[in-house]
Amino acid sequence: MATAHQKKVGNQVILKVRPSQGLKGTVRVPGDKSISHRAALLGAIAQGETRIDGFLESADCLVTLRCLQALGVSVKHLGPGAYEIAGRGTLGFQEPTDVLNCGNSGTTMRLLAGILAAQPIFSVLTGDESLRSRPMARVVEPLRSMGARIYGREGNAKAPLAIVGTQKLKGIAYELPKASAQVKSAILLASLLAAGETVIREPAPSRNHTELMLQHLGVPVVSRGLKVVLPGGFLPRGSELSVPGDISSAAFLLVAAAILPESDLVIEDVGINPTRAGVLYVLKAMGANLEILEEKWQGEPRADIRIRSSRLRGVEIGGSTIPSLIDELPVIAVAAAFAEGTTVIRDAAELRVKECDRIAVMARELTRLGVDISERSDGWRIKGGRKIHGGEAHGAGDHRIVMALAVLGLGGSNEVSIRGAEAVGISYPGFAKTLRQLGADVEEVEYGIIHS
């Protein structure tokens, strides 16, 4: 059973995916990764205890718990996906005795930077090679304008980030250059203990999990259209938080069920927050036979989703839709490979600074496997209907690339072998097991050792 104390040690994995018939049955996907991070972080700075159910026990989310423990936060593991976090409230965090290793998790680094900027302690945030290459200036610059003292490589643009916390932050009015929930959330978290009001304006809607959770925990944040307003001097109160299934994880099963014949799949209790549910709207636009069932509200909108085999058609995706499905675009590209006609995905240059350059890697690997795909500066052009001939592929250490390639292989004509499949543990431990339970022909082959 996963705990907050696990280290990243294990075997490298090849995922062998063979052509399969439809996915059938009812399943739950793991808890939402974005919401799990936020539940842990807000619970840690809350006044009182927070009980979290449905927490995603993946590599990224567990590293958040480890960082919090290193800051003196008590984290109790109560059972699968169940944690109790004793909020530090006005006590504040303890200064860590070592660097805080965020692993591969950009969410951990960016959101924790916002919290630590307002704590009167010294800390250093680092991560693996991929995370140390990813852009951090987008978070550092607004935090520094609040009075934070944060220093990093390449002109404070790259990790490791050294943070000399201060209790003298001031609220700001800030216009995000591009829609980013992580940047918005980092500013909001820093603003909780800042003097004065903070106003954030977005160019387009980004996921609003932080705002919803702050409201649920008693913080008077106001969100109207593209503007978010937070008065300083408030801390969340401890409460109970329930994490819905991750729409980003569900997306892989939804696309697989759509492209495979004789599919009839129900995914239970999935988060359908409109700022995250772009994949549902795009699949419907492509002609997917998809229904939303049993919609309800429990801190976040959630529902059961039913999908059956579908005849997909090409579409154009871009503009304000992109922030609501940025993480799902690799598997949408796979859906496009099986659709009639041409799909164009644009305005998604953000994909180049994820765990890898997802635009380049997906173009390379899908071409290798027979897809008619051309790389654009900000996306792809994909002509559907070509035969997927199978072969070897590499996930480039990116969990979403691996899972997208697996879905492609299910609809192909020959076996696809995907190296680097251990990366799936970042967001969807048990992905291959779930596929097998639903009738897919997949096999995990372990080799070599990964050391922490």
FENGI-V988565 format. One record per residue. N is the residue number from 0. RES is the residue in one letter. OMEGA is omega as a letter, one per 40 degrees, with the letter a starting at -180 (none if undefined). NEAR is the number of other C-alpha atoms within 12 Angstrom. Layout:
# FENGI-V988565
N&RES&OMEGA&NEAR + N&RES&OMEGA&NEAR
This chain:
# FENGI-V988565
0&M&a&14 + 1&A&i&25 + 2&T&i&28 + 3&A&a&37 + 4&H&a&23 + 5&Q&i&20 + 6&K&a&20 + 7&K&i&29 + 8&V&a&15 + 9&G&a&19 + 10&N&i&21 + 11&Q&a&25 + 12&V&i&28 + 13&I&i&30 + 14&L&i&40 + 15&K&a&36 + 16&V&a&38 + 17&R&i&32 + 18&P&a&31 + 19&S&i&32 + 20&Q&a&29 + 21&G&i&33 + 22&L&a&39 + 23&K&i&31 + 24&G&i&26 + 25&T&a&24 + 26&V&i&29 + 27&R&i&33 + 28&V&i&40 + 29&P&a&39 + 30&G&a&39 + 31&D&a&40 + 32&K&a&44 + 33&S&a&42 + 34&I&i&45 + 35&S&i&43 + 36&H&a&46 + 37&R&i&45 + 38&A&i&51 + 39&A&a&55 + 40&L&i&52 + 41&L&i&54 + 42&G&a&43 + 43&A&a&49 + 44&I&a&44 + 45&A&i&40 + 46&Q&a&25 + 47&G&a&26 + 48&E&i&30 + 49&T&i&36 + 50&R&a&33 + 51&I&i&38 + 52&D&a&30 + 53&G&a&37 + 54&F&i&45 + 55&L&a&44 + 56&E&i&41 + 57&S&a&42 + 58&A&a&38 + 59&D&a&42 + 60&C&i&45 + 61&L&i&39 + 62&V&i&43 + 63&T&i&48 + 64&L&i&47 + 65&R&i&35 + 66&C&i&44 + 67&L&i&41 + 68&Q&i&32 + 69&A&i&28 + 70&L&i&36 + 71&G&a&24 + 72&V&i&35 + 73&S&i&28 + 74&V&i&33 + 75&K&i&27 + 76&H&a&25 + 77&L&a&19 + 78&G&a&18 + 79&P&i&20 + 80&G&a&33 + 81&A&a&30 + 82&Y&i&35 + 83&E&a&31 + 84&I&i&39 + 85&A&a&34 + 86&G&i&35 + 87&R&i&31 + 88&G&a&31 + 89&T&i&23 + 90&L&a&20 + 91&G&a&29 + 92&F&i&33 + 93&Q&i&27 + 94&E&a&26 + 95&P&a&25 + 96&T&a&15 + 97&D&i&17 + 98&V&i&24 + 99&L&a&35 + 100&N&a&38 + 101&C&i&40 + 102&G&a&35 + 103&N&a&38 + 104&S&i&40 + 105&G&i&42 + 106&T&i&38 + 107&T&a&44 + 108&M&a&49 + 109&R&a&51 + 110&L&i&41 + 111&L&i&49 + 112&A&i&52 + 113&G&i&48 + 114&I&a&46 + 115&L&i&49 + 116&A&a&49 + 117&A&i&43 + 118&Q&a&37 + 119&P&a&25 + 120&I&i&24 + 121&F&i&29 + 122&S&i&36 + 123&V&i&33 + 124&L&i&44 + 125&T&a&37 + 126&G&a&32 + 127&D&a&25 + 128&E&i&20 + 129&S&a&25 + 130&L&i&33 + 131&R&i&32 + 132&S&a&26 + 133&R&a&36 + 134&P&i&31 + 135&M&a&39 + 136&A&a&28 + 137&R&i&32 + 138&V&a&46 + 139&V&a&41 + 140&E&i&32 + 141&P&i&39 + 142&L&i&47 + 143&R&i&32 + 144&S&i&26 + 145&M&a&39 + 146&G&a&28 + 147&A&i&38 + 148&R&a&33 + 149&I&a&38 + 150&Y&i&31 + 151&G&i&28 + 152&R&i&21 + 153&E&i&16 + 154&G&i&16 + 155&N&a&26 + 156&A&a&24 + 157&K&i&31 + 158&A&e&39 + 159&P&i&37 + 160&L&i&41 + 161&A&a&29 + 162&I&i&38 + 163&V&a&30 + 164&G&i&36 + 165&T&i&29 + 166&Q&a&27 + 167&K&i&27 + 168&L&i&37 + 169&K&i&32 + 170&G&a&33 + 171&I&i&33 + 172&A&a&26 + 173&Y&i&31 + 174&E&i&24 + 175&L&i&30 + 176&P&i&18 + 177&K&a&28 + 178&A&i&33 + 179&S&i&34 + 180&A&a&39 + 181&Q&i&38 + 182&V&i&41 + 183&K&a&47 + 184&S&i&48 + 185&A&i&42 + 186&I&i&53 + 187&L&a&57 + 188&L&i&49 + 189&A&a&51 + 190&S&a&49 + 191&L&a&45 + 192&L&i&39 + 193&A&i&35 + 194&A&i&23 + 195&G&a&22 + 196&E&i&29 + 197&T&i&38 + 198&V&i&30 + 199&I&i&40 + 200&R&a&30 + 201&E&i&30 + 202&P&i&21 + 203&A&a&26 + 204&P&i&33 + 205&S&a&38 + 206&R&a&37 + 207&N&a&42 + 208&H&a&37 + 209&T&i&41 + 210&E&a&40 + 211&L&a&31 + 212&M&i&40 + 213&L&i&40 + 214&Q&i&25 + 215&H&a&28 + 216&L&i&30 + 217&G&i&22 + 218&V&a&30 + 219&P&i&26 + 220&V&a&34 + 221&V&i&25 + 222&S&i&27 + 223&R&a&16 + 224&G&a&16 + 225&L&a&26 + 226&K&i&26 + 227&V&a&35 + 228&V&i&32 + 229&L&i&40 + 230&P&a&28 + 231&G&i&31 + 232&G&i&28 + 233&F&i&29 + 234&L&i&38 + 235&P&i&39 + 236&R&i&32 + 237&G&a&32 + 238&S&i&30 + 239&E&a&29 + 240&L&i&36 + 241&S&a&34 + 242&V&i&41 + 243&P&i&42 + 244&G&a&39 + 245&D&i&40 + 246&I&i&46 + 247&S&i&42 + 248&S&i&46 + 249&A&a&48 + 250&A&a&46 + 251&F&i&46 + 252&L&i&55 + 253&L&a&48 + 254&V&i&56 + 255&A&i&50 + 256&A&a&45 + 257&A&a&46 + 258&I&a&46 + 259&L&a&38 + 260&P&i&26 + 261&E&i&23 + 262&S&i&33 + 263&D&a&33 + 264&L&i&36 + 265&V&i&32 + 266&I&a&41 + 267&E&i&32 + 268&D&i&36 + 269&V&i&42 + 270&G&a&47 + 271&I&i&42 + 272&N&a&37 + 273&P&i&23 + 274&T&i&34 + 275&R&a&40 + 276&A&a&36 + 277&G&a&34 + 278&V&i&41 + 279&L&a&39 + 280&Y&a&29 + 281&V&i&38 + 282&L&i&43 + 283&K&i&28 + 284&A&i&25 + 285&M&i&34 + 286&G&a&28 + 287&A&i&35 + 288&N&a&30 + 289&L&i&33 + 290&E&i&24 + 291&I&a&25 + 292&L&i&19 + 293&E&i&19 + 294&E&a&19 + 295&K&i&19 + 296&W&i&18 + 297&Q&a&21 + 298&G&i&27 + 299&E&i&34 + 300&P&a&30 + 301&R&a&31 + 302&A&i&29 + 303&D&a&31 + 304&I&i&36 + 305&R&i&36 + 306&I&i&41 + 307&R&a&33 + 308&S&a&30 + 309&S&i&32 + 310&R&a&31 + 311&L&i&35 + 312&R&a&30 + 313&G&i&32 + 314&V&i&31 + 315&E&a&27 + 316&I&i&35 + 317&G&i&24 + 318&G&a&24 + 319&S&i&23 + 320&T&a&30 + 321&I&a&37 + 322&P&a&36 + 323&S&i&34 + 324&L&a&40 + 325&I&a&45 + 326&D&a&41 + 327&E&a&41 + 328&L&i&46 + 329&P&a&48 + 330&V&i&43 + 331&I&i&56 + 332&A&i&55 + 333&V&i&55 + 334&A&a&52 + 335&A&i&47 + 336&A&a&48 + 337&F&a&44 + 338&A&i&36 + 339&E&i&22 + 340&G&a&23 + 341&T&i&29 + 342&T&i&35 + 343&V&i&31 + 344&I&a&39 + 345&R&i&30 + 346&D&a&27 + 347&A&a&35 + 348&A&i&26 + 349&E&i&27 + 350&L&a&34 + 351&R&a&28 + 352&V&i&25 + 353&K&a&33 + 354&E&i&36 + 355&C&i&30 + 356&D&a&30 + 357&R&i&40 + 358&I&a&38 + 359&A&a&28 + 360&V&i&35 + 361&M&i&44 + 362&A&a&33 + 363&R&a&26 + 364&E&i&39 + 365&L&i&50 + 366&T&i&32 + 367&R&a&25 + 368&L&i&34 + 369&G&a&32 + 370&V&i&37 + 371&D&a&32 + 372&I&i&34 + 373&S&a&29 + 374&E&i&30 + 375&R&i&22 + 376&S&a&20 + 377&D&i&28 + 378&G&a&36 + 379&W&i&41 + 380&R&a&33 + 381&I&i&39 + 382&K&a&32 + 383&G&i&33 + 384&G&i&27 + 385&R&i&27 + 386&K&i&24 + 387&I&a&31 + 388&H&i&26 + 389&G&a&32 + 390&G&a&28 + 391&E&i&28 + 392&A&i&37 + 393&H&a&35 + 394&G&i&38 + 395&A&i&30 + 396&G&a&33 + 397&D&a&37 + 398&H&a&41 + 399&R&i&45 + 400&I&a&47 + 401&V&a&48 + 402&M&i&55 + 403&A&i&48 + 404&L&i&55 + 405&A&i&52 + 406&V&i&53 + 407&L&a&54 + 408&G&i&46 + 409&L&a&46 + 410&G&a&43 + 411&G&a&35 + 412&S&i&22 + 413&N&a&23 + 414&E&i&29 + 415&V&i&41 + 416&S&a&37 + 417&I&i&44 + 418&R&i&35 + 419&G&a&36 + 420&A&i&43 + 421&E&i&41 + 422&A&a&37 + 423&V&i&37 + 424&G&i&36 + 425&I&a&35 + 426&S&a&42 + 427&Y&i&40 + 428&P&i&29 + 429&G&a&27 + 430&F&a&38 + 431&A&i&34 + 432&K&i&20 + 433&T&i&28 + 434&L&i&40 + 435&R&i&26 + 436&Q&a&21 + 437&L&i&30 + 438&G&a&29 + 439&A&a&33 + 440&D&a&30 + 441&V&a&33 + 442&E&i&26 + 443&E&i&29 + 444&V&a&20 + 445&E&i&19 + 446&Y&i&16 + 447&G&a&15 + 448&I&i&14 + 449&I&i&16 + 450&H&i&10 + 451&S&none&14
